[in-house]
Amino acid sequence: MRLLLNRLYAVAEILAASCLVAIALLVLAQVLGRLADGFLKLAGADPVGFLVPSLAEIAGFLLVGASFMALASTLRHAVHIRVSLAIANAPAGLRRLMETLVLLLGFGLVAYFTWFAAALAYDSYLYNEVSFGIIPIPLCIPQAVMALGLGVFALSLLDDLIVQLSGGTPSYVAAEAARGLEGVE
């Protein structure tokens, strides 16, 4: 089961990185097209007028994908912003209790957001909602990616909660300790 979960988190991380690469490639294509048009103008030829239609919209949707698909991985690698001032100075027993409560609360909130993000994507699918750009993109696609990323994040929080309740060390605490961060056992 551990191998399956780790692979799921890695796939989500790869999808997040792929979204960022896609943004970079689309922007590069747009920039190169504008440069080519500029050179054609300088040479006295008619510019082609190359553009990536709905670039801003597509880049925004890809950024949503990158952000939400990376949530589980950033938690597991301890690169989320955590304010651990109170936890760092608490006795070990209180620290475990605080970590458990925060994981439980975090899981509950993220599971709630996952449910409603999935419902939003489903409604957008039912009503055929599309974006307003040059290319009408079905809104259920980026919304479903958002729901999927939240679902993987919720699973990651539940994973760490189960590890915490069984007496183990959550992934983010182990990652912080491995990096030698302050205030970590």
N, C-alpha and C positions, 0 to 999 in steps of 0.2 A: 504494500500500500504506500509506503514511504517513497519508493521509486516512482510510482505512478503520480503521486502528488508533486514530487520534485520536477518531473517531466512536464506536468501541466503548468507549473509556475515558470519553467524555462520557455515553454511554447508561448505563453502570454508575454514574456519578456522579449522574445524574438519578434512577435507581432508588433509590439510597441516600437521596437527599434526599426522595423520595416516601415512603419508609418512615418517615422522621422526621415528615413532615407527617401521615401516617396515624396515627401514635402520638398526635400532638397533637390531631387531630380526635376520636379515640376517647376520649381522656381528657377533652376538652372536653365531649363528649356525656354522659359519665358525671357530670361535675361539674354540668352544667346540669340533668340529670335529678334529681340529689340536691337541688339548689336548688329545683327545681319541687316536689319532694315536701315540702321544708321549708315552702315558702310555702303549699302546700295544707293542711298540718297546722296552720299558724298561722291559716288561714282557717276551720278547723273541718271541712274536707273530708277524705276518706280519701286518703292518699298513693297514688300509682299504683305506686310501687315500681320505677321505671325503673332499669335497670342494663344495662351492656354485658356480656353473658355472656363469661366467660373473658378479661376485659380484661387481667389481668396476664400471662397466657400469650401472648395475641396480641401484646401490646406487647413481650414478650420475644422472640418470633419476629421481629417487625418490627425490633427493635434488632439482632438477629443479621444480618438482611438489610442494614440500614443500615451496620453495621460492616464486613461482608465485601465488599459492593459498592463501598465507598469506598476500599478498600485501594490499587487501582491509581492512582486519581486523587490520593490523598494522596502517593503516591510521586512521581508526575510533577510535582506542584506543590511538592515539597520541604517537606511539612509533617509527614512522619514524624519521629519522634524519632531523630536520628542522633548518635552520639557520635563526633565527628570530630577529637578532640584529637590522636590519633596521625597521622591523615592530614593534618591541617592543617600539621603541622610537618615532614612528610616531603618529601624532594626530589621533583621532578616525576615522574621515572621510577619511583621506589618508590611514589609516590601512585597512578599509573596501575595498577601491578601490584596494589596493595592493593584498589583499587576493582574491578578485574577479578575478583580472587579472591572478594571479598565478593559481587559480583553473581552469580558462578557458584555459590557456596555458597547464597546466598539463593534463586536459581532452583531449585536441586536440592531444597532443603527444602520450598519452597512447592509444587513439582510433586509431591513425595511426599505432602504434606498434601492436595493437590487429589485425587490418586488415591484416597486412603483416605476422604476426605469423600464422593466420588462413590460409592465402594463402600458406605459406610454408608447413604447415601440409597437406593441400589438395594436393599440388604437390608431397609431399613424398608418399601420399596415391596412387596417380595416377601412379607413377613410381615404386611403390613397394620397396621403399628404406628401407634397414634394417641396423642395427648396425653391426659392424665387429667382435663382440665378439663370444664366444663359442655358445651362444644362439643368433640367429639372431632376434632381436626385431624390429618390424616395427617402423621406426622413426616417423611416423605420430602419434603414441600414446603419447610419451612425448611432441611432438610439439603441439598436440591438447590440452593437459593439460596446457601447457604454454599459449596458446591462450585463453583458458577458464579463467585462472587466471588473465590474462591481461584484459579480458572482464569484469570480476567482479570488478576489480580495476577501470576500466574506468567508470563503472556504479556507483561505490562509489564516484568517483570524480564528476560525473554529479549530483549525489544526493546532495553532499555538495554544489556544485555550485548553484543548484536550491534553496536550503535552504538559502544560502548567498544572492542570488538575491531577495528572498522574505522577507528579513529583519531578518532572523533567525541567529542562531549561528551554524557554521559548526561543525560536530561531533568531529573533532580533537581539535578545540579550546575549546569546552565544556569539553573534556577529560583532556586537559591541565589545565584548570581552576579548575576542580574537584580535580586534584592532587596537586593543589597549585603551579604550576610551575611559575617561574619568567617571567615578561613581558607579562602576559596574563590578559585580563580584567576579 
